[in-house]
């Protein structure tokens, strides 16, 4: 069996390697390598052409024959009932990690010698979960058992593209190379490739240990000394142990065996050895032992002392930095990827660790720590967003774009918030076409009819001067929702479009006509609050009868049209409408609403009031009651226009609120960046996501207590490793000015 060089497909990385290589260059090289070798982690094509397979008709014919043989083998194999069931499960939900692992186990059990079926399941599984280094190792082992070394190399090359900053995958790849190749240079090149990425990782000691064992077994003492020297520069775990081993090596071997030729030449060139000059040469590789004697002006003991002293200084500097990061490192309990959620304390620790490293002003360290973080925290959009913004702030737009592409295309591709961020990021960086495509992907594929994406897309088009395009977005989505009978989102689209028409286009008639479609749709308390508010800010005359019909439909029991809203929601909606009438209604409309409210809710009101009444409150004077309401806290008796603040703030936080329809209570959503304050370099995005406002004291329901927004539809989230939910946003009392420009809270 012919052996292939596992480093051939990454010559660019080897050439630019070495542990001191720029992290920026390494990531860029990884991107180039991915483009050259195939970016699809599931296609099994990485590095094939470079490894020696000839191009042209003969190769194509051989490939076609192999494909035909594979297809025949797969067709002849019979799947078990459990396999079929599990394939159906993962097809329905590609994020069902337990189903995937059960499927791999079942396939290995019933088809342990069928490499075609094994490839099929591993390719599909690792396309969804590319950070599972253990499954890459199992996949490579199957290829080694059932096929060739070339196939093993292909799997490992795909693995290191998928999880480049994993110490574990490089360890397994290098262990495979040691057991497979006799040429030490081949093995060393692979070690150097891996160490260029993970050599400074605090937990990289396993890979360094493997390299040390390999060079020790070959008695390559100068190589071994270089390895120890490189280790001592970096604050990694077991640093004391490595310094002790280095001193043992220096004591057990002659200096001529462990010192490189360049180091020896430097001593010969200058009696007054410059430690800094010497230190600059100690990382040079590939040089042989010096054939020349050293300067007679220094004894070998003195030279050895200087040789050790230089490395001891490195060790001390590394130990000093280790004392600063040790607390962060010990708080990392799970440095590898898993679908289970991380503890809040560990998530917070990553933010604090990143804060600290960013203050060191060393881009290489920053990039490496982010890449480490995004193995453990790959399922959390907040860390991807932070990485992108950090790279943008440092001027590294290539790295920012690469991180954003990985987030939106692989790791959190089904989480709407990363696509919303990507669209905004692209727009603000001049990529309008990309932003437009991101919005369309989000509300068409990722989370169909997601209201926030539709609204933000329309807003962007209006900002760009494309008013008709903005109208078209709403109209197309409303038509699609009607055609597909998306009755959960349709009322929200109608309300948002009406609001847009009035505030942006100043088309009162069309705005009101748009709302006429609500008459035949399911209603809810937040939706009616929004409709009442829209009517309150529009010119006279008010459509009192139209609103009255909607409110009556919502609050009046009707066995033919079940309404799952709570009595409390209905009562509060009735209160809000009565406050609206108190401003804009006539005596007859007010009387009608009062009577209806008393008939429907008087019993509930008496029960509710009796629970809250206290003896001191019951005997309180009118003066005391007035003094309690004469504060900054909005009361239930405030008028509608006195408590409504500007025409956009009350809408700003509602798109992402996940609710069932009809709903009884709003469900809280994940925060964009819990516990993390955007840094000064990222101020353009500092308010990304729902604005956090002070929470007012509790108050009874009334029109003045208008809810933050309408009920947004639920959208599917990646159902694993989700951050804790945020506290629902509440809004303080403000004066209500005249309608203002539409975009005050979006950007």
N, C-alpha and C positions, 0 to 999 in steps of 0.2 A: 504493500500500500504506500503510494507516494505521499510524502509529507509536504505540506505547504507552510510557508512562512506566515504566521498569524499577524505579523505587523505590516505586511505588504499593503493592505488596503488603507493604511493610515500613515503613509510615509511623511505626509506634511506634518503630522503631529510629532513623529519621531524627530524630524529635522528641527522642529521648534521646541522640542521637549526639554527635559531637565526640570528639576523641581522648582527652579526659580523662574520658569517661563511665565509670561504675562497671562493672567487669567482671562483678560479680554481677548488676547490672541488665541488662547486655547478654545474658548467658546466659539469664536469665529471659525476656527479650524474645524471644530465639531460640526458647525453648520455646513461648511463647505464639504466635509466628508459625508455628511448626511445626504447632501444634494448629489454628490458623486456616486454614492453607493446605494441610493434609494432611501427615501424618507419614510416609506411605509414599514413600520416595525413588523408587520405580519406577512411580508411578501417573501421573506427568505432569500433575498437577492443581494444583500450587502456584501460587497467585496468579491463577488464571484469572478467577474471579468479580470480584476486585478490579480487574482490568485492563479491565473494561468489558463483558464478555459478559453480556447481559441474562438474568435469571432468568425462570421461568415457562414456559408451554406452548410458545411459539414457539422458545425456546432449547432446550427439551427435544426438540422435533421435529427441530431442526437437528442436535442432538447425535446423535440416533438415526439420522438419515440419514447423517451422517458415519461413524458406527460401522459401519453396514451397508456403506457403500462401502469402508471399510478391510477389512472381513471378506472382501468379494468380491475385492478386490485380492490379499489374502493367499492366498485359496483358489486363485486363478488362477495364482499364482507357483509355480514348480517348484523344489524344493530339490535341490541337488547331492548326490551320494553322500557327499562329504566333509562337507557341512553336517550331514547326518543323523547321520553318525558322531560328529561333534563335539558335536552336541546330546545324543546318547546319553551321551557322556562326561561332560558337565557336569551332566546330570541325575543320573547315578550318583554323581558327586562334585562338589558345588557349589564346593569349595575348590580345584579343579584350575585354577590361574591360567593355566598354559600353554595348556590346552585352551580356556579362555575367550578369550584373546588370539588364538589360532588361529581360533576361531569368528568373532570380529569381522572378522578379516582376510579370511576366506573369504566372509563375507556381503557385505562391501564390494566384493569382487572379482566375485562372480556376480550381485549385486543392487545395484549402485552407485546406481541411480536408483529403487529401491523403498524409499521411506521407511518403509513399514509393517514390512518385514523388518528394516530397520536399527534402528527403534525397539524392536522386540521383543528383539533381541539386546543392545542397549545397556541397555535397562531391566533385563533379567535380570542382565546382568553387573554393572552398577553397584549393584544391590540387594545383591550379595554383596561387592563391593569399592568402597564409596562414596567412599573417599579417593583414588581414582586421578583426580586433577584433569585429567591429560592426556586421558583418555577422555571426561570431561565436555566438554572443549573440542572434541574431534572430533565428539561428538554434536551440540553446538550448531552446528558448521560444517555438518554434514549437514542440519540443520533449515533453516539459512539458505540453503543451496544448493537444497533441494528443496521448502521450504514457506515460512513467513512469519516476519517479525520477532517476532510474538507467540509463536511456537513456540520461537524462539531464547531469548527472555526466560524462557519456562517452564523450559527446560533449565537456564539459568544460575541461576534462582531455586532450583531443586532442588539445584543444585550447591553454592550457598553455604549451604544448609541442611545439606547432608551434610558439608561440609568448611569450616566457617565460619572457621576460623583459618588457612586457607591463603592466603598472600600471592599465590601463583600464580593461583588461581582468581579472586580479586578483580582481579588485573591483567588477565586475559583478559576478564572481564566489563566492566571499565571501558574497555578498548581497543575492545570491541564498541560500547559506548555512544558513544564519541567518533566512531566511523565511521558511526554510525546517526542520532544525534539532533543537531539544530542548536541547540536551546535549551541554553545553558550551565548553567542552573540544574538541569536534569535530570541532566546529566553530573556536576555538582558534588555533587548529593545522593547519587549512587551512589558517588562517591569517598569522601564522608564516611561512608557506611554501611560501606564496607570498612575505612577507616582507624580507625573506632571499634573494630574487632576486631583488626586486625593492624598498626595504626600504630606500636605500640611494639615490634614484633617486630624483633630484631636484624638480620634479613635483609629488612626491609620496604623497602629503598632502591629496588627496582624499581618499586613502586607509587608511592612519593613522586616518583621521577623522572618517571613518566608524568604525574602531577598537575602537576608543575612545568612540563613541556613544554606541557601544555594551557593553563595560565594564562599562560605566556610567549607562546604563539601568539596569545592574545587580548589581550595587553598589559594584563592585569589586575594592575598592579604592587602594589596594596595586598593583593590576594589572595595574590600570590606572596610578599610579605613575611610575611604571616601563616603561610603554609606553612613557610617557613624558620624562623620563630620556634618553631613547634610541633616541627619536627624537632630543633632545638637543645636541646630539653628532654630528649630521650631518647637513651640510649646505643645508637645503631645503627651499623652498618658505614658507613664513609665519612663519619663525622661531621666530620672536618677539611675534607673537600671541600665539605660543605654550608655550613660556617662561612665558608669562603673565598668561595663563591658569594654568600652573603648580604652580605658586605662589598662585593663587586663591585656588587651591586644597589644598596646604599645609596650607593655612590660615584657610580654612573652616573645615578641618578634623583633629582629634587628630593625633599626630605623630605615635602613636601605630597602627593606622589604615592604614597608607600609607607606613610605613616602613616595609621591609621584616624581617623575623625572623633572617636571617643571618646578616643583618645590625645591628639589635638590639643586637645580640650576640657579634658582633665585638665591640660595644660600651661597653658592660659589661666586655669584656676581657681586655680592655685597657682604662684607664682614658685619657691618651694622645692619642686621636684618630688620627690614621694615615690616612689622607685623601686619599692617594694613595691606601692604602690597602682597605679602604672602597669603593673607586671607583671601585676597581677590582671585588667587590662582587655585585654591584648593578644590573648586568644584569642576575643574576641567577634567574631562573623562577621556578614556581611550588611549592614554599615554602609558608607556611601558616603564619599567623600573629603570632608574638612572644607571648608566654604565660607568659614570664618572665618579671619582671620589669627591667628597665634599671638602670645603675649605679647611685647611689645617689650623686656621686661626681659632676655630671653635671645636671643642671636644664633642664627641657624640653624645655624651650625657647632657651637655649644655644645649645642643641642638634638640635633643629629645624633650628637654624641659621647655624650650620655647615652643616646640611643636604641640605639646600638650597644653601649654598656657594659652595659646591662641584659641584652642577649642574649649578650654575651660571658660574663657570670656564669653564665647557664644552660648555655652550652657547657662551661664549666670544670667545673661540677657533673656534667654528663653524662659528660665525659671521666674524671672521678674514678671514677664508677661503672663506666665501661667498662673501666678498668684492673683492676677486681675480677672482672668476668665474662668478660673477654676470653679467658682460658684455657679456660673452659667452652665458649665459643662456637666457638673454633678446633678443639676436640675433637669437635664435631658434624660428622661427615663425611657423613651422610645425613639431612638434615632433612625429607625427603619420605617418603611411604609406599611400601614395597615388601614383597613377600612373602618375600624373602630375609632370612635371619637377620642381625641386627646383631652386630658384634663385641662380645665381653664388655667390652672397654675402653670402647666407646661407651655400652653399657648402664650401666656403672658411672658414667660421666661424667654421665649424666642424673640418676642418684640424687644424686650430689654437688652438681650444679647445683640441684636441687630443695631439697636440704638448706640450701644457702646462701640461696636466695630465701625460704624459709620462715622463716629466722632474721631477715629484714628486717622481718617483721611488717607486710606490706602485702598485703592480700588480693587486690587487683587484680593485682599482679605475680604472685602465686602462681597465681591462676586462669589467667592468660595463659600462663605457662610450662608449666603442666600441659597446657593445650590444645595447645600446640606439641609437647610431648613425646608426646602421645597421637596425633599424626599419624605420627611416625616409629616409635613403639613401640606402635602400636595392637594388635598381635598378642600382646602380653605382659600377661597378667592382673595381674602384680605392680604395674604402674604404674596400672592402673585401681583396684586395691584401695587403693593408696597415695593416690590422688586422693580416693576416697570417704572414707577415714579422715581425710585432711587437712581436707576440707570439714566433716565431722562435728565434728572437734576445734575448728574455727573457728566452729561454730554455724550453718553454712550448709547446713542439711539439704536444702533444695530443690536446691542444686547437687549434693549427695551423691547424692540419689535420681536426679537426671537422669543423672549419670555412670554410676551403677550400671545404669540402664535401657539406656543406650547399649551398655554392655559386654555385658550378658546378652542383649540382643535383636539386636545388629548385629555388633559387632566381634570379640568372642571368644565368641560364642553357643554354639559347639560344644566349648568347653573346660570340662570338669566342674568344675575348681577355682573358676572364677568363680561358678558356680551354688551351690557349697557355701558360698563366702563370702557370697553374697547371702542365702542362707537363714539363716545365722547372724546376719548384720547385721540382717535384718528381725526376727528373733526378739528380739534384744537391744534393738531399738528399738520393741518393742511390736506389730509387725505379724505376729502369729502366723498369720493367714490367708495372708499373702503368703509367709511362710517355708514353710508347709505346701505351698503350690502350687509353690514353687521346688524342693523336694525331689521332689515327684511328677513334675514336668516332667523333672528330671534322670534319675531311674531308670526313667522310662517312655519318654522320647523322646530326650533328648540322648545318654544313655549307658545303654541298657536294662540293668537288673539290676546297676547299679553298686553294689557292696556298701557302700561308705562312705556313700552317700546313704541307702540303706535303713536302715543301723544308726543313723545320726545322726537320721533322721526318727523312728525308734522311740524313741530316747533323748529327743528333744524332747517327744514325746507323754507319755512317762513323767514328765519334769520338770514338765509342765503338769498332772499328776495324772490323765492319761488312760491308765491301765495297760492297759485292755482294747483301746484303740486301738493301743497299742504292740504288743501280742500280735497283733492283727489284721494289722498291716503285715507282720510276719514270715510269718504263715500264708498271707496272700494271695500274697506273692511266692514262697514255697516252692511253693504250688499252681501258680502260673503257670509257674515254672521246670520243674516236673514235666510240665506239659501241653505246654510248648514244647520239652521235651527239652534244656533248658539245663544240660547235665551238667558244665559247667565251674564254674558258679556255685553249683549246688545243694548240693554238699558244704559249701561255705563258709557258705551260708545256714543249713544245719542246725547246724553247729558254733556259729555266732554266736547262733542262737536258743536252743540248749541252754545256752550260757553265760549268756545273758540270763535264761532261766528260773531258773537256779540262783542267780545273784548278785542278781537283782532280786526275783524272785517266791519264791525259796527253795523251789521245787518240784523236789525232787531226782528224783522218779520220772518226771515229765514230761520233765525235762532229759535223763535217760538214755534214755527212750523215743524222744526226737527223734533221738538219734544212731544208733538202730538202722537208720535208712535209709541209713547209709553202707555197709552190707554189699554193696550191689549197685552201687556207684559207683566211679569211678576215684579212686585214692588217690595221695597225694604225701607227701614227707617233711614239709614244714611243716604239712600238714593233720593227719598222724598225731601230730606233736609237740603240736599244739593239743589233739587228742583225749586224748592221754595226760596232758597237764597238767590238763585239765578233770576227768578221773577222779581225779587225785592230790589235788585240793582238795575233792572230794566225800566224804561220810561213808563209813565202812566199812559193809558189806564192799565191797571193790573188785571190779570186773568184769574179773578177770584173763583169763578165757577169751575174753570178747568182744574185748578188746584184742589178745590173742594171735592170734585169727583174722584181725584186720585187718592186723597186722604180717606174719603169714605170707603173706597174700595179696599184700602189697606187695613183700616181699623175695624171695619164691620165684619163680623163672622159670616161666612158663606160656605155652607157644606159642599157646594158644587165646585168651589175654588179654594182648596185647602191653603192656608197660610201658616207657615211654621214659625213666624215671628212671635216673640214673647209678648205677654200682656204689657210688660213694662215698656218695651219698644213702641208698641202701639199707643200707649198712653202718652209717652214723651213726644211722639210725633204729633199727636193731637194738640198737646200744649204748644208746640212750636207753631203749628198752623194758627192757633188762636192768637198768639202774639203777632203773627203776620196780619191777621184780620184786625187786630187792635190798632194797627197803623193804617192799613189800606182798605179794610172792609167797611160795609155800611151796617146799620143796626140790624137788618134782617139776617145778613150773613153771620154776624157775630152771635145773634140769638140762636140760629140754627146750629152753629158749631158748639156753643155752650150746652145746649140741650142734648146734643148727640154725645158730647163728652160725659155729661152727668149720667146719662142712661147707661153708657158702656163701662164707665170706670169709677162711679161713685163708691161702690162696694169695695173695690180694690183700693181706692184712695183712703177710705176709712181704715181699712186693715193696715195699709202701709203707714198711715199717720200714727196709729195707735202704737205701733212698734217703736217709732222714733221719739214719741212724746216723752219728755222728762218733766219732773215736778217743778223744777226751777224755771224751765222754759215755759211751762203752762201758766205760771204766775207772773211772768216777766211783763213789764210795762211796755207800752207802745214806744216809749222813748228808748228803752233798752233794745227793743227789736230794731229800731232805726239805726242805733249806734252799731249794732252788729253788722248791718248791711252797708254802712257807710265806710267801706274799706276798699282796698284795691282788688278784692275778690269779687268776681262777677256774681250777681244774684240772679235768682230765677225770675225776678220781676223786671229785669232790664229789657229795654226795647230792642227790637231786632237790629236796627241800624246802629244802636249804641254799642253793641257788642261785636258786631262783625268788623273784623279788621280788613285789610286791603283785599282786593278782589282775587288775589291768587294764593295768599299764604295758607288759607284753610284747606287748599287742595294739595299742598306740596308733598305731603308724606303718605299719600294713600295708595299709590299704585302698587306698592309691594306688599300691602297688608293681605295676608293669606286668609281667606274666609271660605266657608262653604256657602252655598246659595240655596235657599234663603238662610240667613244666619241669625243666631241669637246673640252672639258676642264676637267681637273681632279677635282674630288669632294673631299673636305677636309674631314678628318676623325676625330674621337674623340681622344683626347689625352689619354695617359695612366694615368697620374696623373697631371691634370692641376693645376698649382699654388702650387704644393707640391713638395718639394725637399726631396728625400730619406734621411733618417737620417743615422748617422754614423754606427749604428748597422746593417744597411741593405745594406752595400756597395756592396755586391756580386750581388745585383739586381739593382744597381743604374742606369745602362744604359738600363734597360729593356724597350723595345719599340724602336721606331724610334729615332735615335740620332738627336739632334737639332744642326744644324750648322749655322754659321753666314750667313746672306742673302746678296749676292752680289748686286751691283747696276744693274739696268736694262740694257740689251744689246740686240742688234739685233740678229736674229736667225742665227746660223751657226753651224757647226759641233762641235765647241768648247763649245756650249751651250747645250750640251747633257742633256736631261731631267733626273730627279732623277731616273726614272725607267720606265718599261713598264706599261701598264694599267692593274691593278689588277681587277679581277671580283668583282662585288658587292656581298655581302652576307647579309642575313636577320639579322636585329638587332631586339631586343625587342623594339617595336616601341613606347615606352613611357618613360618618365623621362630620356632622354638622355642628357649627358653633352654637352656643347658647342663644336663646331668643332675646331680643331687646325689649325693653319696657316700651309700651305703647306711648306714642307722642301725644302730649296735651298742649293746649295753647292758652296763653294768657289773654286777659282782656286788653283790647286796643280800640282806639277810635276808628271809625270806618270812614276813610276818605272816598272820594269819587273813584270810579274804576281807573286803574292804572295799566301800564303796559304789562303784557301777559307773562313776561319771562322773569319776573323779579326773583323767583325762588329756584329757578332751574340752573342758572349759570351765574 
